[in-house]
Amino acid sequence: MTVSPFDHPLLSALLGDEEASRHFSVEAEIEAALAFEGALAEAEAENGIITRDAAAAIVAALNPFRPDTALLRTAVAKDGVMVPELVRQIRAMVGEPHGDKVHFGATSQDVIDTSLVLRLKAIVEHLGLLLTETVLRLTSLEERFGGRALAGMTRMQPAIPIQVTDRITAWRAPLQRQQKSLSDQSGRLLVVQFGGAAGTLEKLGDKGPAVRAALAAKLGLADAPQWQSQRDALADFAGWLALLTGSLGKFGQDIALMAQGGTDIMLSGGGGSSAMPHKQNPVKAEALVALARFNATQLSGMHQALLHEQERSGAAWTLEWLLLPQMAVATAASLRLAAELAGQIEGLGH
């Protein structure tokens, strides 16, 4: 039994997405954190902050390094983050005379936030592929059934006749707009976070910007000034997730209503009932509605997390950790379900 339905051993089959969830695992988080520390050492050596011998020793130690996760867990309960203990373990692995150069000039938030962005990069790519697949499935439905007649419904009452293409357009057009906005989202989201203790890179002097740019390049991220207390890009991304699941929820709601009438749509593969064997419940459509409402609810919390007091907030930061991973997995699951649901439509209109 788990607290979250997204990694529940049973419910995750409907509501989860293994690929998106994988990037929020402890293994993925540690891997990204170690990538940060290795890239930082190399960037600092290139700019004369630490010696090349120190950077080589750090990178060599990181390759076989596997942290003691039991100690990390204990440290998180005390420190709120794993980074102080992780750095202690890396420094012990590197040893003298270079151990003290590990993590030089950085702070825990640099590691945690850049690690998150590295993993969000993979998730954005995954969501983009799923979104393309869903749009293609809807386009295929229009090609097959678009010219058929359908009863237009306004305010839940019969209005005038429309064509199937009219309703499919209302499903697909928002998704296509969200496809276009994804690249803009990525440009603002997928940037390095490197500011040091209070965002000023005080230990690096006038070489701070050059080290940050080199660090970003080595990690495959864009360079940007530190944003440790400016969380608008993450809130904006959460808004995009909620918009996307809302659009998919509209598709699911319409399919469920059409299935209720029983004459405008033919669906295969519906869910069974323990008491009524004749039923084919529109399970995927219902899940799309639930996931849309879930993300809409979580979005308000991400807006609360914008209230980052002064130069760093432990409370707002922790709130993000509770919300954003679930929103991302919910969105990936919604896209998967929508594509599957579109593939189960065997007839639309008359």
Buried (B, 14 or more C-beta within 10 A) or exposed (E): EEEBBBBBEEEBEBBBBEBBBBBBEEEBBBBBBBBBBBBBBBBBBBBEBBBEEBBBBBBBBBEEBEBEBEBBEEBBEEEBBBBBBBBBBBBEBBEEEBBEBBBBBBBBBBBBBBBBBBBBBBBBEBBBEBBBBBBEBBBBBBEBBBEBEBBBBEEEEEEEEBBBBEBBBEBBEBBBEBBEEBEEBBEBBBBBBBBBBBBEBEBBEEBBBBBBBBBBBBBEBBBBBBBBBEBEBBBBBBBBBBBBBBBBBBBBBBBBBBBEEEEBBEBEEBBEEEEEEEEBBBBBBBBBBBBBBBBBEBBEBBBBBBEBEEBBBEEBBEBBEEBBBBBBBBBBBBBBBBBBBBBBBEBBBE
